[in-house]
Amino acid sequence: MKEIKTVGIVGLGALGVIFAHQLTRGAGYENVKILADAGRTAKYQDEGVYLNGERCAFQYVDMAQEREPLDLLLFAVKFSGLEDAIDRCRHLVGPDTVMISALNGVFSEQILSDTFGAEKVVWCVAQKMPTRKEGNHVICSDFGELALGVPSGQDESRLRALTAFFDRVGFPYVLPDDIRIHLWSKLVCNTGCNQTAMVYECGYGGLQVPGPARDAMLGAMREVVLVANAEGIALSERDVEEWDSIICALPADGEPSMRQDGKAHRKSEVELFSGTIRRLAAKHGLSVPVNDRLYQRVLEMERAY
């Protein structure tokens, strides 16, 4: 497995900006490319992208004009944009390319694996990154870390190449015991925290105190555990308690991404959260009333934009 040197980042939302900042600083401007279409590239170059008040010095590249395969491709788009992103950068995937997806939910790794081969994909969870994005400005008080791994039985050579690269450039990561369980555990957090904040129009502070919003958050989380168990994923009430403690330690005036989506009248990731739980619950004949209610309310809010 060759050493990772060149990086392409697809998607420049809040997390994409954080990753691009860390990797450009660690690996060098010439080795990290922000991949977009010609229109977006021109807009980024003209208007700039800002992190914590400072304009970012990123290398913006029209991906259609790129010819050489990249050593690492990092997808940080919304789930609705993943298929298009895959189509646009197929020509940048070589025999030794490593891929990671920072998308929420539990399906993007499978989509990448089905498209390019499971051996190319290192599973990933982005965590501990409280961010806020307004236009081309991103505010982040903690750059957090990536949790990395591959499913049991899969060759680990790309995982080793990726961690060696991250060690070299100073990019923070952790290696959970079971990345599949970790991915589902993050879904517990997102399904409860993100959706509830959007529906109840509150930040973390509204989820930290007793009341309907907190009750809905915890109820939605417990339904994820129920569905995960039916899927053979060993989650428990302990996962709910751990994520609750993390959320309760976040700044009260901070906001999860779906609350920010609601305020900006953007399409949310509800299909990745309660949408996923409702579909899998139906498959197993389970009842998930909290997620049913949150799902319907989010759709109502989006229709009213």
Buried (B, 14 or more C-beta within 10 A) or exposed (E): BEEBBBBBBBBBBBBBBBBBBBBBBBBEEEBBBBBBEEEBBEBBEEEBBBBEEEEBEBBBBBBBEBEEBBBBBBBBBBBEBBEEBBEBBEEBBEEBBBBBBBBBBBBBBEBBBEBBEBEBBBBBBBBBBBBBBEEBBBBBEEBBBBBBBBEEEBEBEBBEBBBEBBEEBEBEBEEBEBBBBBBBBBBBBBBBBBBBBBBBEBBBBBBBEEEEBBEBBBBBBBBBBBBBBBEEBEBEEEBBEBBBEEBBEBEEEBBBBBBBBBEEEBEBBBBBBBBBBBEBBEEEEBEBEBBBBBBBBBBEBBEEE
